Each structure stands twice: as C-alpha cells, then as structure tokens.
Amino acid sequence: MLGVAVAAPISEEIAFRGYLFAALTTWRGPWPAALITGLLFGAAHVAFYPPEMLPALAFFGFFACLLFWFTGSLLPCVAMHAFNNALVMGNLAGWSWQIPLLLIGAVSLAVLLLLPFARERAPQAARP
C-alpha cells in the first residue's frame, strides 16, 4: 500500500509533471505539453491496467498537468494522485471503513514527504 499510494504518486508526479511537462511546456506551451504528457502517462501504465482503462489514465495525466500549471505546485498533483491510488487500493483489498483512513494517511504522508522541497513553480510557456 505504501508503495502504490505514496511512493508511486511522488515519483510519477516528479517525473511526468515536474520534468516532462515542464520541458514540453517551455518548448510548445502548456496545452500541447499537457496533451503529450497525459498520453505518455497513460501509456506508461499499459503493463498494469487493461486497455480500456488507458484513456482514463491519459485524462488523469492531462488533468494533473493542468492542475500543476494553474496552481504552480506539484503538491496538489501528488495529493490528488495519492488519493486516487489509495482509493483504488482500498477497493481492490475489499476494505470499507478502512478506506477513509487510508486516504487520509496516504495523502498526508505523500504531501509531508514533499513539503520540504516544495519550492518548485510551474514552468512558463515559451515566448514566441
């Protein structure tokens, strides 16, 4: 649970939003960067999810890019990602009353682990 609900959201958000989206934004602007990053985010999960889930994962990746762009911080993205992964893991484990505890714990731990490093800002679009 710790790996899926805390470590994966932190590492994926840093890789996809913090680096890839940031690099693509300075190249082509936020909208194409969000689209490309979202598609790559969905594709990165092809080994773990059935094909019919990949469009939803791509949309999640696209929305996370916009969240990063508009808030200027990766922390909301990490929190949303941890929330999502914890909810899925709790449901797959057949939990009921434990799910809210898992959600609170995963989001809190993921954000607290990144809080000391939260000086990043969303990238700026390339100037024409």
Secondary structure, DSSP 4 states (H G I P E B T S, - for coil): -HIIIIIHHHHHIIIIIIIIIHHHHHHH-HHHHHHHHHHHHHHHTTTTS-GGGHHHHHHHHHHHHHHHHHHS-SHHHHHHHHHHHHHHHHHHTT-STHHHHHHHHHHHHHHHHHGGGTT--PPPPPP-
